Amino acid sequence: MTRRRSHTQAPPAATNSNIDELLGAWRISLDPGLVITALTHRSFAFEAGGIEHNERLEFLGDSVLSIIVTDYLFKKYPEVSESELSRMRGAIVSERTLAEVARSLNLGDFILLGKGENLTGGRKRDSILCDTVEAMIGATYISFGLDTTRAIVETHLKEHLENAVELGRSSDYRTTLQEYCSQKSLGEPIYEATGSGPDHERVFSATVTVGGVEIGRGTGPSKKTAKSDAAKHGYHTLLEQDKSA
């Protein structure tokens, strides 16, 4: 009796090859060849014999994105300090934010991935989604220049740009709380954190006190995230106290 060998069929390099659909979501028409380059991850390029991949476009798009967001924030918030502007910009151009943009466009379906990246969930990975958005920005800049690219970027980042102040605070609540306490002469925030659970599922709890009074508690998968969560609650506690005073 001859046994049949079972073969696991590799997933397609892209689950959606309709470039017109993507460009409709991106809201501008680009040269299809340039779009393919923007969508080509290095893993696919290697398997295809070393064709051009999207890292150069990503490099360009990252710089263009930074200019557009910096210019927007500088003009929108003339009274905001450099440190606050920096945190706001960092939150908006972050991997997490750009991955959210990518998901709103179903961009992961269009990315050309190598077999390994495909099988290990690369299509949903924040880093790959973020890089591809930057490559699409780079492709748009090459095709149409800064003003048109600005319009596209501001369209897709509209919600994040409008919430820039809160995003900036939430990206680094420990610094935000530190600065608030300094401005109000409240003293230094003091953090304490403890961990519980097995090593592979460790959960941390943290508290923050100011002037000997606990103002916030937080939890997270690491001491850093737990302290950040505590700082967030502590900061909002102080704001509420300030409003009711």
C-alpha positions as CSV (number, residue, x, y, z in Angstrom):
1,M,0.0,0.0,0.0
2,T,1.4,3.4,-1.0
3,R,0.9,6.2,1.4
4,R,0.2,9.6,0.0
5,R,2.4,12.4,1.2
6,S,0.5,15.3,2.7
7,H,1.7,18.6,1.5
8,T,0.9,21.9,3.3
9,Q,0.0,24.4,0.7
10,A,1.8,27.7,1.2
11,P,-0.5,30.7,1.5
12,P,-0.5,33.2,-1.4
13,A,2.1,35.9,-1.3
14,A,-0.8,38.4,-1.1
15,T,-4.4,37.6,-0.3
16,N,-5.8,40.4,-2.4
17,S,-4.1,41.4,-5.7
18,N,-6.6,44.1,-6.7
19,I,-4.4,47.2,-6.7
20,D,-7.2,49.4,-7.8
21,E,-9.1,48.5,-4.6
22,L,-6.1,49.5,-2.5
23,L,-5.6,52.8,-4.3
24,G,-9.3,53.5,-3.9
25,A,-8.8,53.2,-0.1
26,W,-5.5,55.1,-0.3
27,R,-7.5,57.9,-2.2
28,I,-5.1,58.6,-5.0
29,S,-3.9,56.8,-8.1
30,L,-0.3,55.7,-8.3
31,D,1.8,53.8,-10.9
32,P,1.0,50.1,-10.3
33,G,4.7,49.2,-10.6
34,L,5.6,51.6,-7.8
35,V,2.8,50.3,-5.7
36,I,4.0,46.7,-6.1
37,T,7.4,47.8,-4.9
38,A,5.8,49.6,-1.9
39,L,4.0,46.3,-1.1
40,T,7.0,44.0,-1.5
41,H,8.4,42.9,1.8
42,R,12.1,41.8,1.8
43,S,11.1,38.2,2.6
44,F,9.2,38.0,-0.7
45,A,11.9,39.8,-2.6
46,F,14.5,37.3,-1.4
47,E,12.4,34.3,-2.4
48,A,11.7,35.9,-5.8
49,G,15.4,36.1,-6.7
50,G,16.4,39.4,-5.2
51,I,13.8,41.8,-6.7
52,E,13.4,45.3,-5.4
53,H,11.6,45.5,-2.1
54,N,10.0,48.4,-0.2
55,E,12.7,49.4,2.3
56,R,14.0,52.4,0.4
57,L,10.5,53.7,-0.1
58,E,9.9,53.1,3.6
59,F,13.0,55.1,4.5
60,L,11.8,58.0,2.3
61,G,8.2,57.8,3.6
62,D,9.3,57.9,7.2
63,S,11.1,61.2,6.7
64,V,8.3,62.7,4.7
65,L,5.7,61.6,7.3
66,S,7.8,63.2,10.1
67,I,8.0,66.5,8.2
68,I,4.3,66.6,7.5
69,V,3.3,65.8,11.1
70,T,5.9,68.2,12.6
71,D,4.7,71.0,10.4
72,Y,1.0,70.3,11.3
73,L,1.7,70.3,15.0
74,F,4.0,73.3,14.9
75,K,1.3,75.4,13.3
76,K,-1.7,73.9,15.1
77,Y,-0.2,74.3,18.6
78,P,1.8,77.5,18.7
79,E,1.9,77.7,22.5
80,V,3.0,74.1,23.1
81,S,6.5,73.4,24.3
82,E,9.1,71.5,22.3
83,S,9.0,68.5,24.6
84,E,5.2,68.2,24.3
85,L,5.4,68.6,20.5
86,S,8.0,65.8,20.4
87,R,5.8,63.5,22.4
88,M,2.7,64.3,20.3
89,R,4.7,63.7,17.1
90,G,6.1,60.4,18.5
91,A,2.7,59.1,19.3
92,I,1.3,60.0,15.8
93,V,4.1,58.5,13.8
94,S,4.4,55.5,16.0
95,E,4.4,51.9,14.8
96,R,1.1,51.3,16.7
97,T,-0.7,54.3,15.1
98,L,0.5,53.5,11.5
99,A,-0.5,49.9,12.0
100,E,-4.0,51.1,12.9
101,V,-4.0,53.1,9.6
102,A,-2.9,50.0,7.7
103,R,-5.7,47.9,9.2
104,S,-8.3,50.5,8.3
105,L,-7.2,50.1,4.7
106,N,-7.0,46.3,4.9
107,L,-3.4,46.9,3.8
108,G,-2.2,43.6,5.2
109,D,-4.1,41.7,2.5
110,F,-2.1,43.4,-0.3
111,I,1.4,42.9,1.1
112,L,3.7,40.5,-0.7
113,L,5.3,38.3,1.9
114,G,7.6,35.3,1.8
115,K,6.4,31.9,2.9
116,G,7.9,32.1,6.4
117,E,6.5,35.6,7.2
118,N,3.1,34.5,5.8
119,L,2.9,31.4,7.9
120,T,4.0,33.2,11.1
121,G,1.4,36.0,10.9
122,G,3.5,38.7,9.3
123,R,0.4,40.0,7.5
124,K,-1.0,41.2,10.9
125,R,2.3,42.2,12.5
126,D,2.4,45.9,13.5
127,S,6.0,46.4,12.3
128,I,5.3,45.1,8.8
129,L,2.1,47.1,8.5
130,C,3.8,50.3,9.7
131,D,6.7,49.9,7.3
132,T,4.3,49.4,4.4
133,V,2.3,52.5,5.2
134,E,5.6,54.4,5.2
135,A,6.5,52.9,1.9
136,M,3.1,53.9,0.4
137,I,3.8,57.5,1.7
138,G,7.2,57.4,0.0
139,A,5.6,56.2,-3.3
140,T,3.0,59.0,-3.1
141,Y,5.8,61.6,-2.5
142,I,7.8,60.4,-5.5
143,S,4.7,60.6,-7.7
144,F,3.1,63.8,-6.5
145,G,5.4,65.8,-4.2
146,L,4.9,67.1,-0.7
147,D,1.6,69.0,-0.9
148,T,-0.4,66.1,-2.4
149,T,1.3,63.7,0.0
150,R,0.4,66.0,2.9
151,A,-3.3,65.9,2.0
152,I,-3.2,62.0,1.8
153,V,-1.3,61.7,5.2
154,E,-3.6,64.2,6.9
155,T,-6.7,62.4,5.6
156,H,-5.6,59.0,7.0
157,L,-4.2,60.4,10.2
158,K,-7.1,62.9,10.8
159,E,-8.4,61.3,14.0
160,H,-4.9,61.0,15.5
161,L,-3.9,64.5,14.6
162,E,-7.1,65.9,16.1
163,N,-6.3,64.0,19.3
164,A,-2.6,64.8,19.3
165,V,-2.5,66.4,22.8
166,E,-4.0,63.4,24.5
167,L,-2.0,61.0,22.4
168,G,1.2,62.8,23.4
169,R,0.3,62.6,27.1
170,S,-0.7,58.9,26.9
171,S,2.5,58.0,25.1
172,D,4.6,58.9,28.1
173,Y,2.4,59.5,31.2
174,R,5.3,59.2,33.6
175,T,6.9,62.3,32.0
176,T,3.6,64.0,31.8
177,L,2.9,63.4,35.5
178,Q,6.5,64.4,36.4
179,E,6.1,67.7,34.6
180,Y,2.6,68.4,36.1
181,C,3.9,67.8,39.7
182,S,6.9,70.1,39.0
183,Q,4.7,72.9,37.7
184,K,2.4,72.6,40.7
185,S,5.3,72.1,43.2
186,L,3.7,68.8,44.5
187,G,6.9,66.9,44.8
188,E,8.4,63.9,43.1
189,P,6.1,61.0,42.0
190,I,7.2,57.8,43.8
191,Y,6.5,54.4,42.2
192,E,6.3,50.9,43.6
193,A,5.7,47.8,41.6
194,T,5.2,44.1,42.4
195,G,4.8,41.0,40.2
196,S,2.7,37.9,40.5
197,G,2.0,34.7,38.5
198,P,4.3,32.3,36.6
199,D,7.2,33.6,34.6
200,H,5.5,33.1,31.2
201,E,2.3,34.9,32.4
202,R,3.7,37.5,34.8
203,V,1.4,40.3,35.8
204,F,2.7,43.5,37.5
205,S,0.8,46.0,39.7
206,A,2.1,49.4,40.5
207,T,1.2,52.4,42.6
208,V,2.3,56.0,42.4
209,T,2.3,58.4,45.4
210,V,2.9,62.1,45.5
211,G,3.5,63.9,48.9
212,G,2.9,60.6,50.7
213,V,-0.6,60.2,49.1
214,E,-1.4,57.4,46.7
215,I,-2.9,59.0,43.5
216,G,-2.9,56.1,41.1
217,R,-2.7,52.3,40.5
218,G,-1.9,50.4,37.4
219,T,-1.3,46.9,36.0
220,G,0.6,45.5,33.0
221,P,2.7,42.7,31.6
222,S,5.9,44.5,32.7
223,K,6.9,46.9,35.5
224,K,7.3,49.7,32.9
225,T,3.7,49.4,31.6
226,A,2.3,49.0,35.1
227,K,4.0,52.2,36.2
228,S,2.9,54.0,33.1
229,D,-0.7,52.9,33.8
230,A,-0.4,54.1,37.4
231,A,1.0,57.4,36.1
232,K,-2.0,57.8,33.8
233,H,-4.5,57.3,36.6
234,G,-2.5,59.5,38.9
235,Y,-2.3,62.3,36.4
236,H,-6.0,62.3,35.8
237,T,-6.6,62.2,39.6
238,L,-4.6,65.3,40.0
239,L,-6.4,67.0,37.1
240,E,-9.8,66.2,38.7
241,Q,-8.6,67.5,42.1
242,D,-7.4,70.7,40.4
243,K,-10.7,71.3,38.6
244,S,-12.7,70.8,41.8
245,A,-10.5,73.0,44.0
